[in-house]
Amino acid sequence: MKKMTNKKTLLFFLVVSLIFFSPAVVSELLIAHGDGFESYLPLRLLFAENIRNLSLNLWEPNQLLGVPHIGILQSAIFYPLNWLYGLVFIIPFPVLFNLNIIIHYALGAWLMYLLCRDRLRLNIPPSILAGLIWGFGSFNQAHRGHIAIFNTAIWLPLLIYFVHDLFKKPNLKSAIAISFILAIQIFAGFVQVFLYSFVVLLIYALVFFWKSKYKKHLFAFGVLSLVLMFLITAPQFIQTLEYSSLSYRDRTGSDFLIMLSYQPTYLITLILPFVFGGGFNLPLWGYYDQVNHGVYVGLISLVFIPFAIFKIRSNRYVLFSFLLLLVSLLLMLGKYSPIQDLIEKIPLLGNMRIPSRHRYEFSFSLALLAGIGFNYLSLSVNRKKIRKFIVLAITSLGLVVSMIHYFTPQLIDHLNSIRSVERQLIYPEAIFEVASKAFVLPYVFVLAYLFSSVFIFIKKPKMFYLLVLGILLVDLWFFSYKYTTSWPEVADLNNSNRYYESQKLLLSKSNYRYWKVNGFQDNLLNLVKEAPSAGGYDALMNLDYKNLLNIDGRGKSYNLGSLITNNSLLSMLSIKYIYVDPTRDLRYESLEINENFGTSILDESKWISNQPAIEKVFSLQSPPPPSGYDYLTQDVELLPDTAYLFEVDASSTGKQSLYFYIDLNTQGSFNDSLVPNQVFLPEEFMNVRQKYFRIFITEPGTLPIKTQARIISASEGIIKIHGARLLAIGSLNHGISQYIEISRNEHEVILENQNALPRIYSVESLEPYQSMNDFKYLAYTKQPDFGKTAYLPQEEFDKVELKSYGKAIISNEKFENDKINFTSTNEESDSYVVLSDIYYPGWKAMIDGEEVTIHKTNGVLRGIVVPKGEHFVEYKYVPTNFYISLGVSAFTTLSCISYLLYAHKKKKV
């Protein structure tokens, strides 16, 4: 009977999920807005294509000069529920994609139901209520576009389910089950949420461990669970760790992460979900939308939470939930939290978290409390409980309404005072619309519910359960789910956005790459259409590649002009086609400075210049300027049509990551005639001393320009400037004569680079460089011909016997995901052949079947020495550590499953 009830409940949640996502079910829409469409959907499509081709793609060559597909955690290729894409042979991919999401929401709700029903021993209706709140409440709904986040989150109830069993009586079965659930959370693709699960486990241990009589056993089985988890996830874990160690995490650093602290004023969205707009097409006027700040779990749910306090003595899950609620709130608040300084010192949690995402634990605890409170209220119907219910409900509602009337004007004034002028104007224009839907509608809804529920509670108690669950569904539908209304269409998969017109061009010449310079790359273009790209998006990006091209974690160039006018770097990387905004002047690009950093201290510094007249000693400005930056400045006079090198010798002290900028400034803003044409910073560094530089170009035909050279610190740490110099180095402003415009429409211009080198080419000579910074300096100031000379790190250069080579003829190129073949022919001498793919561990090169050394070339590429004559060359991606760890994982998983089957069979006997 119990199993049948559980199956019926799962079916109920599945029906609810189908109803919630009915627009995608009945029409050709995709449940993937924002990142869901731009990033996650392409990865899932790539996974489905691998299954269709009966292959496992370990390397993805079509973005960022190549990335380890297995190392991208959010690819989630080991995640069991993604194996649903194996049905791609009989079900279209868009249907599978939507179905996968629908199943996850239903599964998340059902797992919470099982925890409440089977372990907390709640009645069926309260267990369903908790399941609905968790599965379809704010956290999971808000992250509908962040597929890996809610895929990871939904398993938390099942984790606590087996932890409950372990604490009740420590046993190997429960320990293995816990290791499997933790492994599934890692495989789901979002390690941040996985780490937050340990916050839940820690609070659970604090509440339940101290009264347990099995303390030693619990500790031993807990350690065993962690060991098994790491062994099971070894293939994913090792590859991701390797990728991370060589990469830059998109917008990492405590400065950025702490910006995403939960604004305390946003707690009002617990009761007024659209007070800052966002739902029913209301304009947003707050800090962020519900993705970062929504905590709504239903007004109906909040009515029952106070009743859980009556069970705090007899039900330790109430104490656990209240403690978790408090701790998660403190973690959510981030920089607004009184314990933030302490949190930053905790390993992993201090530097890997986005504070506002601790709504994960917050929402979980609210769901548990609502279920327990509802269960208490519904255990027996008597007049005393009716009175409690009426008094608490009316009191809570009265307090809420009073707080709204008192705090809302102050809230509006506070937020408007820190918003930009444009954002301030939005609220007055929409105030009546927001008020009617965000203020009035929820409370009309709740008042009607209270009066009707009290009546039904007295007259027909059993109908009360149906009313509560029905109203909760409507509640979550209107005030949680409906905050987003726009989904992409299935047709967008084929069109692959506005670049559809030029796809044929790219595909017809796929041995070259394209580069979309406007920032966030559309992965659909290069993954779905298999167009090789020098861009793309992943949370991780090779650090050397990022620094060489001066791009941020999303592919946006700090300044485009240097790369366009330089041309040699783009040509070296085989970038043939460049997509640019038609409104941009490629020769004169301005730099955007992020104003969200803290203040630092700059030591006294000496300014060194090739013009003795501007040699001077600087002191720190005190107090620091209002912008939050510290400046060292020097007035200078520049000539027109001249390129200037601005170089700074800097070092850091302490252990913090430091950031600073260097620029030329006129009256507090960038002068149109002073264009930063190369930027090395902001650059993250610790306890090092290096020289950093930028190049500026002044426009022709202007008078000498009086301006200010500035070194700007944007860090909470200390930067010491040992010296700086401003040098005239000639003109780099060659215009864009190297490029031919081949396509133009209202969205983009496509340029063809006439000097682009092919993906595989040979050079005539080798030269050494000492550091990546030295190579970068060379590339931007000297603009070498990379088709003739390749540059190797000094240690690699010393390993190569010959320094001069003959040109080889490259033919029969064949590019596959994990393999590249070609023929190299040079009958007169040895050749040095460059492959313009990213240099990365795990790649092997073989000439006529014999392995040869791959040399790191030109900072980020691969190069090999090929003997004279005609030779068959083959590159293969063979990550040995992956295959070893895969074997360890398979053995561990099969051993655990075998034990579970044996134990289950033995129990039956």
Secondary structure, DSSP 8 states (H G I E B T S, - for coil): -HHHHHHHHHHHHHHHHHHHTHHHHHSSB-S--THIIIIIHHHHHHHHHHHHTT-----BTTSTT-B-GGG-GGG-TT-GGGGGGGGGGTS-HHHHHHHHHHHHHHHHHHHHHHIIIIIS---HHHHHHHHHHHHHSHHHHHTSS-HHHHHHHTTHHHHHHHHHHHHHS--HHHHHHHHHHHHHHHHHT-HHHHHHHHHHHHHHHHHHGGG-S-HHHHHHHHHHHHHHHHHHTHHHHHHHHHHHHTEEETT-SHHHHGGG---GGGGGGGT-TTTTS-STT----SSS-HHHH-----HHHHHHGGGGGGGTTT-HHHHHHHHHHHHHHHHHHGGGSTTHHHHTTSTTTTTS--GGGGHHHHHHHHHHHHHHHHHHHHSS--HHHHHHHHHHHHHHHHHHHHHHHHHHHHHHHHHHHHS-HHHHHHHHHHHHHHIIIIIIHHHHHHHHHHHHHHHHHHH-HHHHHHHHHHHHHHHHHHHTGGG-----BTHHHHH-GGGGGGHHHHHHTTTSEEEE-BSS--HIIIIIS---BS----SEEEHHHHHHHTB-TTSBBS-SHHHHHH-HHHHHTTEEEEEE-TT--TTS------------EE--EEE--SSGGG-EEE---SS--TTS-EEEEEEEEE-SS-EEEEEEEEEEESSS-B-EEEEEEBTTB--TTEEEEEE--S--BSS-EEEEEEEEEE-TT---EEEEEEEEE-SSSEEEEEEEEEEEEE----TTTTEEEEEE-SS-EEEEETT---SEEEESEEEEESSHHHHHHHHHHT---TTTEEEEEHHHHHH-S-SB----EEEEEEE-SSEEEEEEEESSS-EEEEE-S---TTEEEEETTEEE--EEETTTEEEEEE-SEEEEEEEEE--HHHHHHHHHHHHHHHHHHHHHHHHHHHHH-
